[in-house]
Amino acid sequence: MPTPATAGSSATGAGGRRYGGADPTERQARRRSALISAGLDVFGTDGYAKASVKSICDQAGLTQRYFYESFSDRADLLVAVYDDCVDYARTSTLAAAGRFLDTGGDATPDASEGIAGELISEAARAILQAFVSALADDARRARVMLVEVVGVTPEIERVRMRAIHGWAELILMLARGNRPASARQRLASVGLVGAVTQLMVDWYVAGTGETDVPREPLEDILDVCVELFVAAHDRLLN
């Protein structure tokens, strides 16, 4: 019969051996997370086209067999990195939005009524600032979200389109709460996402020196975005 110490260090039944306090599933999740972090570094610094599975694994400190444990190819990892960037930006955006939503005495914001009309200008600035900062504060995330995922494959384009419409749904939720949106309002929300995205693309690319377009100050870009959102709210989304 194994001693308690042996039993605790050698196996976890059907889950397999534990190493460093982690079972196989937990270790695989850690390796996957390390590859996503490495993918952000490599894709966000050197670009997707120049990246190789080996360079990503070297960055993660893992062998290539562990790459294929979690991802089928570089494009599969790019989707995971992009999704992680979108989740990061969305979390920052929702955190900023929370203080403009009715809490009803509860710690959890209630978005069922949307943001009150008299708060829209202030809320738009705070929420858009959070989104812009999520990209501007980390050039790797900006490059992945704004440049590297565009036009790679039809499958990744579908992922990108889902993200765009996810942002549009968030705009409608914050502006209208649970009230149904018309086709015009949905189009307006998609248009707002497109406007902010293109302004940020211009800002990022201008900063790389790969265009003759001048790089405008982020504060000016934020001002324009706020004006667009307030005008769209007053005329279309309210």
C-alpha positions in Angstrom: 0.0 0.0 0.0 1.4 3.4 -0.9 2.2 5.8 1.9 0.1 9.1 2.0 3.1 11.0 0.7 3.5 8.7 -2.3 -0.2 8.7 -3.0 -0.4 12.5 -3.0 2.5 13.0 -5.3 2.2 10.2 -7.9 -1.4 10.1 -9.3 -4.9 11.5 -9.2 -6.7 8.4 -10.5 -8.3 8.9 -13.9 -7.0 12.5 -14.0 -3.3 11.3 -14.2 -0.2 12.3 -12.4 0.1 15.6 -10.6 3.3 17.6 -11.0 3.9 20.8 -9.1 0.4 20.5 -7.7 -1.3 20.4 -11.1 -3.1 17.6 -12.9 -2.7 17.0 -16.7 -5.7 19.2 -17.5 -4.4 22.0 -15.5 -0.9 21.7 -16.9 -2.3 21.7 -20.5 -4.3 24.9 -19.6 -1.1 26.5 -18.4 0.7 25.6 -21.5 -2.1 26.9 -23.7 -2.1 30.2 -21.7 1.7 30.5 -22.2 1.3 30.0 -25.9 -1.4 32.7 -26.1 0.9 35.1 -24.2 3.8 34.2 -26.6 1.5 34.6 -29.6 0.6 38.1 -28.4 4.3 38.9 -28.1 5.3 37.5 -31.5 2.2 38.5 -33.6 2.1 41.9 -31.9 5.8 42.6 -32.4 6.9 40.8 -35.6 3.6 40.3 -37.2 1.6 37.2 -38.2 3.3 36.7 -41.6 6.8 36.6 -40.1 5.8 34.4 -37.1 6.6 30.6 -37.1 5.4 27.9 -34.7 9.0 27.5 -33.6 9.4 31.2 -32.8 6.2 31.1 -30.7 7.3 28.0 -28.9 10.7 29.5 -28.2 9.0 32.5 -26.7 6.8 30.3 -24.6 9.6 28.1 -23.5 7.8 25.0 -24.8 8.5 22.3 -27.5 6.5 22.3 -30.7 4.6 19.1 -29.7 2.9 21.2 -27.0 1.8 23.7 -29.5 -0.1 21.1 -31.5 -1.6 19.9 -28.2 -3.7 23.0 -28.1 -3.7 24.6 -31.6 -4.0 23.1 -35.1 -1.8 25.8 -36.7 -0.7 29.5 -36.5 -4.1 30.8 -37.6 -5.8 28.8 -34.8 -3.5 30.5 -32.3 -4.1 33.9 -33.9 -7.8 33.5 -33.3 -7.1 32.7 -29.6 -4.8 35.7 -29.2 -7.4 37.9 -30.9 -10.2 36.6 -28.7 -8.0 37.3 -25.7 -7.4 40.9 -26.8 -11.1 41.4 -27.4 -11.9 40.0 -24.0 -9.4 42.3 -22.4 -10.7 45.4 -24.2 -14.3 44.4 -23.4 -13.6 43.9 -19.7 -12.0 47.3 -19.5 -15.0 48.9 -21.4 -17.6 47.2 -19.2 -15.8 48.2 -16.0 -15.9 51.9 -17.2 -19.6 51.5 -18.1 -20.6 50.0 -14.8 -20.6 53.3 -12.8 -23.1 54.8 -15.3 -25.6 52.0 -14.9 -28.2 51.7 -12.1 -27.0 49.4 -9.4 -30.4 49.4 -7.5 -28.5 49.2 -4.2 -26.7 46.1 -5.5 -23.1 45.8 -6.4 -24.0 44.4 -9.8 -24.9 47.1 -12.4 -28.3 46.7 -14.0 -28.1 47.4 -17.7 -31.8 46.6 -18.3 -32.7 50.3 -18.8 -29.4 51.4 -20.4 -27.5 54.5 -19.5 -29.6 57.5 -18.6 -29.8 60.1 -21.4 -28.4 62.9 -19.2 -25.3 60.8 -18.6 -24.6 59.8 -22.2 -21.9 62.4 -23.0 -20.0 61.7 -19.8 -20.4 58.0 -20.1 -19.4 57.9 -23.8 -16.1 59.7 -22.9 -15.3 57.4 -20.0 -16.2 54.2 -21.9 -14.5 55.1 -25.1 -11.4 56.2 -23.1 -11.3 52.8 -21.5 -11.5 51.1 -24.9 -8.9 53.4 -26.5 -6.5 52.9 -23.6 -6.9 49.1 -23.8 -5.3 49.4 -27.3 -3.1 52.4 -26.9 -1.4 51.2 -23.7 -0.2 48.0 -25.4 1.0 48.3 -29.0 0.9 44.5 -29.3 -2.8 44.3 -28.6 -3.4 47.3 -31.0 -1.4 45.5 -33.7 -3.3 42.2 -33.3 -6.7 43.7 -33.1 -6.4 46.4 -35.7 -4.0 45.0 -38.3 -2.9 41.4 -38.0 -6.3 39.7 -38.1 -7.5 41.6 -41.2 -7.8 39.5 -44.3 -5.8 36.5 -43.1 -8.4 33.7 -43.9 -12.2 33.6 -44.5 -12.5 31.8 -41.2 -10.7 34.6 -39.3 -12.7 37.2 -41.1 -15.8 35.5 -39.7 -14.3 35.7 -36.2 -13.6 39.4 -36.7 -17.1 40.1 -38.0 -18.5 38.3 -34.9 -16.4 40.6 -32.7 -17.5 43.7 -34.6 -21.2 42.8 -34.1 -20.5 41.9 -30.5 -19.3 45.4 -29.9 -22.3 46.8 -31.7 -24.6 44.7 -29.5 -22.8 46.2 -26.5 -23.4 49.7 -27.8 -27.1 48.9 -28.1 -27.3 47.4 -24.7 -25.7 50.4 -23.1 -27.8 52.9 -25.0 -31.2 51.0 -24.9 -31.0 48.4 -22.2 -33.6 45.7 -23.0 -35.6 47.7 -25.5 -35.7 46.1 -28.9 -33.5 47.7 -31.5 -34.7 48.5 -35.0 -32.7 47.7 -38.2 -31.6 51.3 -38.4 -30.4 51.3 -34.9 -28.4 48.1 -35.5 -26.8 49.6 -38.6 -25.9 52.7 -36.6 -24.2 50.7 -33.9 -22.2 48.8 -36.4 -21.3 52.1 -38.1 -20.0 53.4 -34.8 -17.8 50.4 -34.3 -16.4 50.9 -37.7 -15.7 54.6 -37.2 -13.9 54.0 -33.9 -11.9 51.1 -35.4 -10.8 53.0 -38.5 -9.7 56.0 -36.4 -7.7 53.7 -34.3 -6.2 51.9 -37.3 -5.1 55.3 -38.7 -3.6 56.2 -35.4 -1.7 52.9 -35.1 -0.4 52.8 -38.6 0.6 56.4 -38.6 2.7 55.7 -35.6 4.6 53.0 -37.4 5.7 55.4 -40.1 4.2 53.2 -42.9 1.8 55.9 -44.2 1.8 59.6 -45.1 -1.3 60.1 -43.0 -0.3 62.2 -39.9 -0.8 60.7 -36.5 -3.5 62.7 -34.7 -3.4 63.0 -30.9 -5.4 60.3 -29.1 -7.3 63.1 -27.2 -8.6 64.5 -30.5 -9.6 61.0 -31.7 -11.4 60.5 -28.4 -13.2 63.9 -28.8 -14.5 63.0 -32.3 -15.6 59.5 -31.1 -17.5 61.0 -28.2 -19.3 63.5 -30.6 -20.2 60.7 -32.9 -21.6 58.5 -30.2 -23.6 61.4 -28.6 -25.0 62.4 -32.0 -25.9 58.9 -32.9 -27.6 58.4 -29.5 -29.7 61.5 -29.8 -30.7 60.9 -33.4 -30.8 57.1 -33.8 -30.2 55.0 -30.7 -32.4 56.7 -28.1 
